[in-house]
Structure formats: structure tokens, C-alpha cells
Amino acid sequence: MKMIETIAARKIMNGPFIIRNLVNKGLNKAISKMLKMKSCIVLYKGISLLDNKTPIMVVMSGYTKDSSNTKTGPLIQLYILPINDKPSDTYKSGSSAVCGTCKYNGNNGCYVRWSHLTSLWNSARVQNPIDKSLAKELMKGLRVRVGAAGDPVAVPYEFWKDVLSSCESYTGYTHQWTDKNLSSAYKDMLMASVDSHSEKIRARAWGWNTFQVLDGEEPINKSTLCLATRDKVDQNGLPMSCASCMLCNGKGTKSIHVQLHGASNTLSKARKARHQHTTQASV
Ligand code: SF4
């Protein structure tokens, strides 16, 4: 660990993110080589807080090199996945283990490509979690996306607060904000994902920052259009991404919106799920 600490001590904590990201991920690569670590590693294993029975894990990727996701940019990606069942099977089954009561759960138009996670899951499920102090060294000075798949509320709040304490900043969302007992503690780290004006009004009244997906409607009240959907570049001349924005966390008072988008079959499933949810809510 001494050698790791020596390498980690060279990490850059200030200055332009583009340089920090390059240098710090390079140092992570050296640590990962030394410890013969995989490109995706496990940070946590435990029982899901969403159903209190399913073994789940937190998997980290993108800590030595940038993700190819241009919308999120070079964020470290943290996935919340089942351990025993294939993520795509869990999603299709509608199990609440990692996605809880999200209306898109159950093959209903989620934007996550669950079938693309099989090889990451296969590699991670047989690993033991790395030491938390090492996880913190790897995240030091970097930007993180909490919940590249799965809902962060499935994992204890205390774990997140501790493991994320060394990163520069993070983004995260939850659909579990409707369950006050389960999710209230996470208000200061996550955005409430909302899909209608009435959901937004309720979430805000309960003290959440909101990320609203609209379907053609105009936003209500004061709301900021997601910066990654604007035809803009960041201060480094790169297309605007979450990594250059980092607005989506529970801090401050924010209301962000985006228009529903995605592949046509995912879109139609999502529209159906939204419609069904609205109908049920009004009965
Ligand atoms: S508002 Fe910023 S952080 Fe949030 S989704 Fe859009 S680009 Fe990402």
C-alpha cells in the first residue's frame, strides 16, 4: 500500500479538469498494472436496500481510461448490478433489486443498454470488493457518475458518502424519491428523476432537486435545459458533457430538464410506461 500511496500522492487536485483527468487516470493505470486489476472492479457487495434480499454489487469502470459515452464524457462510471442474475434478465423481469419502482423497469423503455453490461457483469461478479481506501485513492481528483445503471438508493448512503469523499464531484439520480423512508437521506447527493409536472412539484415540495424528462411539453417554473443537449462546447472546445457540467447532484437548488429521446423502440416503450403511470396515478 505504501507504493500505491506514493503514486496516488502525485495526483493533481487543482487546475483544468482535462489535464487532471489525463494525469490522474494515468496514475490509476500504473496502480492497476501493479495490482493486476481488471478494467472494471468491484467496490461493494451487499444486500439490496430496495428489496432487502438480492445480493448486489457496485462496479467501477472508466478509472484508467475514458468511457466512450460522449454524453457523460470522461466520468468514472459506477454501476449498481445484481450479482447472481444477468443484469438484462433482472431488468426484463421487473425485479426491484437494482431499479426499485422506476416506471421504466421491466423492459419498459429504460435508456440503459442492459444487454451491453453482460461482459462487465461476468468479470465483476467473481471479484471481491477492493479495499475502500484503495477505491478512494483511485477516485481522487476525478469526476464520477453514480448509477450508470441501477439506482444508488439500493446501496447504503454511508457507503456512498465515504467512498465518494475523495472524488472532485459526482452526478447521480434516483427514481425512489417517492419512498420517503427509503430515500430521504440521499437528498443531498442525488437528483430526483421526475417524468411529469406533478411529479416535479411533489419532489420539489419534499426538498429534492429535480431532473425532469419532458415529452414535448414546456418546462414549468425555473428550469435549466441539460447542458449536454445544447449545441455548445465547453471551455476546452469539446462538446458539452456531464463531465464539463456536473450540475446533477443533490447540492444547492436545481431544476434541470431534457426532452425524451433515444432509439425509436425504446422511446415508444418509455411513452407507454409514462402514460400507464399517469393513468394509474389519476385513478
Ligand atoms: S445538466 Fe449537466 S450533469 Fe446534468 S445530465 Fe445535463 S450535462 Fe449532465
Residues whose N, C-alpha, C, O or C-beta is under 5 A from the ligand:
A	BS01	SF4	T171 C226 L227 A228 S241 C242 C245 M246 L247 C248 I256
